[in-house]
Amino acid sequence: MKKSFVLQIAALLIVSGLFVGMLFATNVYEDTQSRIVEVLCLSCIKLEPKTIKEFTFNTVDNAPHPYFVTENLTKGPVFLDYSEDVCAGCEIMFPIIKQLFNIEFGKQDMFSETVTFDHANITFIYVNLDHTIDALENSFFLYDKDGIDGLPMFTIVTLGYDHGIVRPYYTTLYGTLNVPTDANRASLLREILLESIEMYHQNKAGYHPH
């Protein structure tokens, strides 16, 4: 009798342990799966949002532009590159961006530099959301004009003329830009940058950041 009782207790403990293990494994799996799905949405060509390169004056919720954008706009357009550690689309775009601006930095760096692009100044700011400060992280939500909430995300801020006032004027692009090759992606970014430089030169005389 005692032996049977001991065996029953042992069996119960084993089953309980397996159940707890299954719960833990399920939670880990769900967390990992959620992370993977979130990252891959902008990395899959079929699921990637259509890139609309329209400029707008309106930030999300009409929030003010951050100081690091308004101040750097005194020098030229601002290019913001948003990324994270685990992101297949970011891996595709990372070398394209570095080659386009002729710069070098690590994927986990906090990096900014004023570069010369087509004889104009562009302030390049790289934001890895896993390794950044609050002001930079918050700007991601401010410039997500299409409500995609995915990475990679690229924002180009220039100057525009709005009913008698020169104001920051921006567009945001997502993922691998909905074009099939690296050459197409670089060409599209170059086209938008040249457009932003032209608008900047047209309006910079009337810009007052404060």
N, C-alpha and C positions, 0 to 999 in steps of 0.2 A: 504493500500500500504506500509506504513512504517513498519507495523508489519510483512508483507511478506518479505520485504527487510532484516529486522533484523534476521528473521528466516533463510534466505538464508546465511547470513554472519555467523551465529552461526553454521550452518551445514558445511560450508566451513572450519571453524576453527577446527571443530571436525574431519573432514576427514583429514585435514592437520596434525593434531596431531597424528592421528592413523598411517598415512604414515611415519612420522618421527620416531614414536615408532617402527614401523615394520623394518625400516632401521637400527635403533640402535640394536634392538633385533637380526636382521640377522647378523650384524657384530660381535656381541658378540658370537652368536651361531657358526659362521664360525671360529672365533678365538679359541673358546673352542674345536670345533670339530677337527680343525687342530692339536691342542695340544694333544687331545686324540689319534688321529690316529698316530701321531708321536711317542707317548709313547708306544702304544700297539703293534706296529710292531714287537718289539723284545720280547714281552711278550706272543705272540701267537705262540704255538708250530709249527703250519702249516706255518706261515710266517717267522719264525725265521731263520736266515742264518745258513748254515751248518758250524759248528765250524771246522776250519782248524788250527791245532796246529803246523804249520811249523814255525821255527825260521828264521829270516832274519836280515841282517845288515842294510837294507835300510829303513830309515824312509820316511814318505810322503814328496815328493819333496826333498829328501836327506837333510833335515834340520838337524842341529846338535842336539844331545841329550841335554836336559836341564841340568843345573848345578846340580840340586838336585838329578838327576839320576847318573850322572858321579861321583859325590863325594861319594854318598852312595854305589856305586859299589866297593869302596875300602873295604867295610865291608862284602859284600855278594850280592846276587841277590836282585832286587827291584821288588815289587809287587804293581801295581797301580790299584785301584778300583774306576772306574768312575760311578757316580750316579747322581740323581736329586731328587727333592722333590716329584714330581708326576710321578711314574714309577712302574707299576705292576711287571715287571721282577726284578726290584731292590728289591722290597719287598720280593720276593722269595729268592733271593740270599743273602740278608743282614744277616740273622741268620746263613746261611751256612758259610759265610766268617768269621764271628765273632767266631764261634765254631772251624773252621779250624785253626785259628791263636791264639785262646784262648785270645781274646782281647775284650774290651768293649768300644763302642763309640756311639754317637747319629747320626741319619741320616743327621742332618744339621750341624754337626761338621766339622771343619778342623782338621784332625787327621793324625798323623804319629807316628810310633814307630818301633824300631828295635826289632824284636822278634826272639826267638829261635825256629827253625823248623828242626826236624830231626838232631839235633846237629850242625846246621849251622845258621848263622845270615841271616835274611831276613828283609829288610826295607819295611814295609807296609805303603803305603800312600793312604789315602781315599780322593777322590776329588768329592764333591757334586758341580756340575757345577752351581747351584743356589746360592752357598755361598762359593766363592773361590776367589783367586787372579789370575791376568792375566797369570802369568807364569804357574800355574797349569792348568788353563783352556786351554791355547794354546797347552799344551802337549797332550790333548785329540785328537786334529786334527793331530798332528805329528805322533801319534801311531795308528791311524785308518787305518791300512795297507790295509784292504779290502774295504775301502770306504763305510762302512755301515752307518755311521753317526747316530748311535742309542745307547741306553742305556738299561741295564748296559753294560759296557765294562771293560775288565780286561786285563792288560798288564803285562807280566813278562819279565824283562830285566836281562840277565845274561852276561857272557863273551864268546866270540868265537874267533877262530883263522882264520884270513882272510889274506891270502897271506903274511905271515910273521909278521902280526901285530895283537895284541890282541885288540879287539874292543867290544863295547856293541852289544849284540845279543839278539833279542827279538821276542816274539810272542804275538798276541792279540786274545782274545776270546770274544764272544759276547752273550748277552742275557742269557738265562738259559742253555746255552752250548749244546743245541740240544740233551739232554738226558732226560729220563722220570721222574727220581726220585731225591730227595735231596741226597740220598746216592750215586747215580751215579755221581752227580755233584761234590760232595766232593771228590770222588775217582778220577775223571778226573783231578781236580785241584791239588790234592796231587801228582798224577803221573807226571804232568808237572813241578811242583815245585821240585820234586826229580831229574828230568832230568836236570833242570836248575842248581841245586846245584852241580850235578856231573860235568857239563860243567864248572861251575865257578871254582871248585877246579882244574880242568885240566889246566886252563888258567890264574889263578889269578897272578901267578909269573911274567907274562909278561905284566901286565896291568899298564899303566901310564895315569892317567886321564887328564893330561895337555900336 
